[in-house]
Amino acid sequence: MTQRAILRIHFHHGGNEDLYHQLLTVLDGISPRWQPQPPTAADHDVTGALKYFDLLLGLCGCGVTLLEGASLGAGR
């Protein structure tokens, strides 16, 4: 069984619920594998896109921390 890579995304929307729902709609357009974490976050399953995250984050020299203590990005 493949371990899932879940990215928690925090939105800084100033309490605007309409904007929060628009941001969730954007996530749904990327992948149907996400779960809202109101009022300001969402968990997004990026397991199938890890190689793209490695490439993108390596190019910008930054990294992200995935849930469950896994890390991804430059210096990995």
C-alpha angles and dihedrals in degrees: 000000000000117000111239122236109217120188117201110213121198117204120207098207101145094241094300103146093191090057090047090055090048089053090051088052089055090053090051089054090056098045136341089226103094139105127205118239101193140243099024112354147058134194114229125193105226097167093120093048102048094115090054092049089050091052095045096043092044090055094051094041094234136111143203133215117234123208118267090045096283116138132206134188142046114004093025 
